[in-house]
């Protein structure tokens, strides 16, 4: 697990290329790889690869950049590649000579052997840069789910790439706001960032750039789901066993490390079953083996603190339990530093909790943990999936297993969001889902997962400057999400997939890579040099689970209630407590501030005032200051979200020295006459 920054100059007069400052760029991401660093610059100066290393496999070797024997292929890798010993043996049998014992080197030799087909042989979480000297081309690739970050931009005729955007600063990049992306919440909803011209390479895609300046981005993998009208022929028992076997194998594969490994443990089934299965596997060879479990506790918050449940799970698994107790002050005091590391807005305090937990883990001497991200996206764990599950009958379920009669299903859909089980997500979160914008829903067979996510994660329209609204139009985050998906995926959503599977596809291609694997994942973990491994995002497991009928994921109970992640609960029942087996999904949430804490008041006064808002340029200052006053008076949850987003943008503006968006140049009169 590491970090990198690279550049590739396109053709220039006389092909005289500027020498960019890789050394300082690497210093900006030193936290990602404090163990060693290295760089490669081509003899003609066209290409540079820089790398910082967090050593996990082959501790004494494994330095990067990597090179083949002839030097014709240069490579940097961030991430973890599993089953690499087997692949290495196969490649050595074909004559490949390895210079390290690290997992990363297989990527280079697979490229030599299979060309652009090398990606289908990789399993794990990764971001890769390759410079093909003979072909004078540059290749970048990202793992199937976006677990590892990879950003790119073209600036002054040069392709810049990096694990973090901040590494572009020493290489001459000057940040500006992407106002369209900001207003449509591109940082969370699609592959844009808040910075003009800076993009995320989409998960499961590769980029090829040639010396003449052409760039092509192509997918190498995508999720798929079965035809909703084709009956499943496997038995329920067979499918439960299949989930068990695939998950256990995914966890076993991720236990390989040359340093101590732990697990992040919450009060949910995902991390709990990982702890249980991992402990069972470790004891196959050592009956006394103990896993280290790390947990967050929130001081004085019974609603949000799940540490007691997590501790009971750790005791059940025989794991050593370590708890970090956080206060609201702890979260707020680390807000600005966390934003600097994740490089996009926070809409709540959750990521800051993960940021501090990772620091705690590092200080305990651990570099590697396993986490539960990706389970909800594949097993139907979110409450907002319920409506899309109920939207159509599940015609694929064997013998109608887990389904409701149509009249009961439709009645349940009609009452969606009003049940007590939804209160844990906040009041009004699911309100208005039936009347959501029809354009964005029609694109995706009338599902509403993206309309709800768009509503609860975005800044209120009224807080944007009139010039910004005139330039971009009324923000529509849900439509941005729908349009970010491929045309083929939208076709399948409207003609092949069950609405639940369409909702899962949307979540997997937007919120998962852009938030869960980013703010709550890699960026908060690697800020403190901690590698996280995600067994639920093993693509072999995911392909198997995607092929299961909807009603094995969300099963209707006899009383009409919905049992999310049913097949997972059955598959992991031997590894979890009875309490965990019967518990419904509770999202990981840090307690929100209600506006009365002096720390939040001081933070708001520091970051939200006429001067700081004015440096952004795209904010209606008076309206937002009114919103600030209303939040301090009421502690409203949705206003807290708006405060978090705006404080994040102010922090990014200050840390990145972003140019002010000129609302005078973008007034309505100028736009109309263009």
PEURCOR-V722599 format. One line per field, one symbol per residue. phi: phi as a letter, one per 30 degrees, with the letter a starting at -180 (. if undefined). Layout:
BEGIN
phi->???
END
This chain:
BEGIN
phi->.aabbbbbddebeihccdcdddddedddceedaddabaabbdedidbbbbbcccdbchddcidbdcbdddidbcabbckbcciddddedddddcjdcccbcddddddddddedciddddddcbkcabbbbccdddhbcbbbbddcidcdacbacbhibdcbadbdeddedcjdcdbdcdddedcheeccacdcdceicbcdeeibbcbccddjdbbcbdcaadbbdddccddcddddddddddedddddddeddddacbebbbdccccddddddddddddddddcbecdbdcccbcccdibddcdcdddddddddddicdcbcccccededddceddddeddiaddcaceddddeddddddeddjccbbcbcejdedccidcdddedddddbdcdcddhieicceeddddddddcejcdedcddcjdidcdiddcdeddddddbhidbedddddddccddeddddedddddcjdebedddddddddddddddddbbddeddddddeddcbddddbddcddceddddebiccccbedcddddddddedddedddccddddjdccdheddeddcedcbddeddcddebddbddddcicdeddddddddccaeddddddjccddddddddddddddcieddddedddddddddddeddchddddddddcdddddddd
END
